[in-house]
Amino acid sequence: MSVLRASLFLSSVLVLSACGQSDGASVSTPSEISSVQSVVTPDLAGRFSKLALECVHREYPNKIGHTMSSDADAGTPRQLHPAFYGCFDWHSSVHGHWLLVRLLHVGPQDAPWRAEAIAKLSESFTPENIAGEMAYFENSDRGSYERPYGVAWLLQLTAELREWDDAQAKEWLATLEPLEQMIAGRLKNWMPKLAYPIRLGTHNQSAFAFGLMLDWARVSGDTDMEALIVSRSKDYHLADKACPLAYEPSGEDFLSPCLMEADLMRRVLDEREFARWLTGFLPDLPTDGSGDWLAPGIVKDASDGKLVHLDGVNLSRAWNLENIAASLPDGDPRIGALNASAAVHREAGLKAVTDAHYSGSHWLASFATYLMTKRGQ
């Protein structure tokens, strides 16, 4: 492994990818945490945490994707989702909570915002609140609720708690485990029925969700889930060729269909297999080390909740490109251009992580945290 690749290999998710431990006892090492802290400065951590702290218990405005079976199902966001009612929508609330857990886990240990973050997480993660979340999912008319995006983020949240060797984290995990296991079971039932991958640049995309789900399976030691995701990923994507990256992004994308698929496949193929697959899948990747071969997305109105998605595509592309580069063999001529473009996208994406408009502030910090803490590697 090259020095560059080693420097990117910060998360403990893939440390366990080959062993599928069954006791769920994986934890991040001090060196991994120190490496992340060297990148996520106190200023960055404070900036990201502030946005999450401001929204996790902010009930309105709110967009509820709520299926009603009768008049009795009418309710406010807080009544419907007693734990995850903030941050405009359910999935953003979930990954807003994940952001706080992630930064408590690997961020500055003396940060002034830590006490508030712990208090807010403790307020959300109570047995009563999680029972309320489970009751919502138990309605037979809501089988597809937040699938796959939101429920994959829920698994990412519990994966983070599993990796954090902390008494409070263990308590929160115990509270969330019933919901986690309910969701994992439903996803295991759904994946064999999904006849085709979902190749979108928004929430329903299957590749991004599968990546989050696979990382959870490896952290939690759920070898059945791991095997199923690996199998389905290969079924869907192993024969894919010449992905039309030049057609991206669409006007409301926050995920790249092509790059996110490659980011998934590097998780399920070994290094040499992945390098060969990538040659067929993205045959035009530059070998000259240039960074201008893929232009960042442009947002012309950051107050528009759909148009601002393109700030997110810049952040997610950045981690895709980094992850793809880090998964190639030493000396692969594509690594330089992948990392150069990642830097361009990272710079563009981070500039957009502000509190100027709630349309972006309720979710972009989670993407920035995922990128800057190397969560997916």
KAFENBEL-V989817 format. One line per field, one symbol per residue. burial: b if it has 16 or more other C-alpha atoms within 10 Angstrom, else e. A space follows every 10 residues. Layout:
# KAFENBEL-V989817
burial: ???
This chain:
# KAFENBEL-V989817
burial: eeeebeebbb bbbbbbbeeb beebebbbee eebebbbeeb ebebbbebbb bbbebbbbbe eeeeeeeeee eeeeeebbeb bbbbbbbbbb bbbbbbbbbb bbbbbbbbee eebbeebbeb beebbbeebb bbbbebbeee ebeebbbbbb bbbbbbbbbb bbbbbeeebb ebbbbbeebb eebbeebeee beeeeebbbb bbbbbbbbbb bbbbbbbbbb bbbebbbbbb ebbbebbeee eebebeebbb ebbbbbbbbb bbbbbbbbbe beebbebbee bbeebbeebe beebebbbbe ebeeebbbbb bbbbbbbbbb bbbbbbbbbe eebbbbbbbb bbbbbbebbb ebbbbeebbb bbbbbbbbbb bbbbbbb
